[in-house]
Amino acid sequence: MPIKPEQLIRPEILALSAYTVPESRGMVKLDAMENPYRLPPDLQAEVGRLSAQAALNRYPDPRAPALKERLRAFFGLQPGTGLMLGNGSDELIQIVALALARPGAVFLSVEPTFVMFRMIATLVGMEYEGVPLKSDFSLDLDATLAAIEGRRPAVVFIAYPNNPTGNLFDRAALIRIIEAAPGLVVIDEAYHAFAGATLLDALERFDHLLVMRTLSKLGLAGLRLGVLMGAPAWLEQLEKVRLPYNVNVLTQAVAETVLGRRDVLLGQAAAICRERERLARALGQRPGVTVYPSQANFLLFRVAQARDVFENLKQRGVLIKNLSGFHPLLAECLRVTVGTPEENERFLAALDASLGAVA
Ligand code: PMP
């Protein structure tokens, strides 16, 4: 009798569902916090030239010095700060977790937050502790400090701004958490371009703090490039876990060039922020819709019969994210990524029709 996967695969993996990405062909795609704008034609043409010249027969340079220099300049890193590259920041979360995994090691975050924190912790065999946020999605500092004291986590991951709630946590509260943490703390600044606030400046003060960024929300989700920054002593150890060729030749070449066009990347982010404010106002004017403040490139909103509204929007060709059922604090919540003005108009029109249809 051939062995069945169920007999060998770890029970906690058998219990997981794979991260699913819904079919979105032909739809207004506002489900995944992507930047809706393509690169301008001159830069896209330059990307074409780079691809034509790339030595695809060679492995990528695992040190990626030119790209790292660009990233240092782009993020304004201090000379003593280290940085490590990942195939998206997802991979960096996994690298940190793999390095710290041992029986009983705890991965602590808040709930609700980015689902990959729990998923990766579970995959590598760590214990996951999710401290509930308050009902306004702010940090419950007392509960978080108590959990840190009780569980002694090997790592605390906090998204700043948080996904899927969109808010920035109180900086002073985060500093208290960093001060109290007995292990590593990683601040995930995936949405930094839409918020401005950062803990990069705190790296000088704390040797056990790392800050993570990604190019995904800056219009380069398809390239897959994440960056982890902080004390070289930590990054040197984490480098041992990173697979040597995780950032491919094309990604290195294209990212290096595109990062040189700060005006383009930050100009698009600024346009998205303006649209976010317009969309938030428009959503808030809809009867029965509660929209939450966001410092990211998406909006969380609450509406009666959220699941039906979500399905109805889908039938009308608009794909957003249904978060009802993810966490008690997200009951009847939906999340929409800020798109182009035209996409947002199509979303609002479809929403009005959907709200009418399910009422
Ligand atoms: N962190 C947070 C908070 C996110 O929301 C996301 C993407 N949804 C990521 C990290 C992963 O980004 P990427 O792997 O594309 O860099």
Boltz pocket constraint, residues with backbone or C-beta under 6 A from the ligand:
constraints:
  - pocket:
      binder: B
      contacts: [[A, 32], [A, 33], [A, 87], [A, 88], [A, 89], [A, 90], [A, 91], [A, 114], [A, 159], [A, 161], [A, 162], [A, 163], [A, 188], [A, 190], [A, 213], [A, 214], [A, 215], [A, 216], [A, 221], [A, 225], [A, 226]]
      max_distance: 6.0
